[in-house]
Amino acid sequence: MIKNWDIKLFLTTLIISVFGVVNLLSQQIGLDDLSIVNNQLIFLVIGFIGYYICARIDYSYLKHPQVILLIVAGCFVGLGLVELIGVGPSGQEAVRWIRVGGSFTIQPSEFVKLGSILVLAGLLSMRDRFSEDLVLFIYSFFICGVMFFLLLESHLSMMIVIVLISISTIFLVTRNLYRNLSMIVLVLGGITSMLMIFGEDADFYLPNVSLGIVVACVVAVLFVFLIYSQIGHRVLLTTILVGSLATGFLLSQNTNNEDVFRDYQRRRVLAVINPESLGDDNIENQNFQIQHSQIAIKNGDILGRGFGYGTQSRLRLLPDSDTDFVYASFVEQFGLIGGVGLILSYFFLIGQIVYIAVQNRSNTIGYTLCIGISVKLVIELFGSIGTNVGILPVTGVALPLFTRGGSITIITLGAIGVVQGVKSHE
């Protein structure tokens, strides 16, 4: 038995997982094939076993460079295998999975999402022996490598999620607020200036050369000021500026390159921020998913239509009702009360993780792990529900513990198990 077991963390995780299965079952009522539900139950069993194992592991092993290197190697091997033997759903362009016997597949990028948090926690534990800037400098190379592989997969949404998790976690757990704000300004300013100056061929950007030059000059002045006022951060800030300028330039040149940004990805973004550019026919086709998601949410009203009476999902009018639009499917059946209740359950879960983080603030590894995992859940929650209500493009960000899928389910439960491990090793 694990000491200091946080029963509230476990029960909240279990309750959300059960409601996820109930939602999947409601879409399969009357069908002879319940394999989707059965598979999800298998994933949950595996995931909770992983939860227990992760809770038992002493996370202090992350302070050893050999462990960090092993995680980094695992991340890159997984992403590399996708390029070699990756598969994707029939009829879709996405190739992001590896087949593991029969019909089961794994998505390495989901493991990398957790791996990036583990690597950051391990590296930050070394900042007493090395400077924090050097640690973050090394970590930035790891993230750049991950971004490279995800760009090869054309997995833009996952790349954005991992970068947001990394930046947000660094911002929250490191001590130098001035440096962190400087990093964010340089990244945003560098990328934006390059897109404005060179982005004339980029469909969903609004190039403005004059304004871009002004932004670039402001960034250059800020950079010079930072270099001379913060000598200790010279290498890190220089690397970040050069990297952001290069990233912005490459994005501006490759937005129409089918090997980097697929046509369906551009249409998804345009459908939200500039639908008129698609034309009337394309607007209707591209907004089909979002429109039916909003119809499903509206149909749910206050109390919902009831278990198994979600017409949009049952009649297959709502595409991907068990994955990308699982929240809309749930709200249609259980109404606004059910939808708000589900969100509050996630907030309670995230609140428990943050509380454990605060209790371990003096412990670099434990604190970083808890903050990183809570940030991961917040970004996934916002990304998934934001897509369902139509304020974000269709990104394919999964709703953790609710969306059907083995990789996201097992990794999420494993990540929460890591938090349980931090609590038990206090």
Buried (B, 14 or more C-beta within 10 A) or exposed (E): EBEEEBEEBBEBBBBBBEBBBBBBBBBBEEEEEEEBBEBBBEBBEBBBBBBBEBBEEEBBEBBEEEBBEEBBEBBBEBBBEBEEEBEBEEEEEBBBBBEEEEEEBBBBBBBBBBBBBBBBBBBBBBBEEEBBBBBBBBBBEBBBBBBEBBBBBBBBBBBBBBBBBBBBBBBBBBEBEEBBEBBBBBBBBBBBBBBBBBBEEBBBBEBBEEBBEEBBEEBBEBBEEBBEEBEEBEEBBBBBBEBBBBBBBBBBBBBEEEEBBBEEBBBBBBBBEEBEBBEEEBBEEBBBBBBBBBBBBEBBEEEBBEEBBBBBBBEEBBBBBBBBBBBBBBBBBBBBBBBEEBEEBBBBBBBBBBBBBEBBEEBBBBBBBBBBBBBBBBBBBBBBBBBBBBEBBBBBBBBBBBBBBBBBBBBBBBBBBBBBBBBBBE
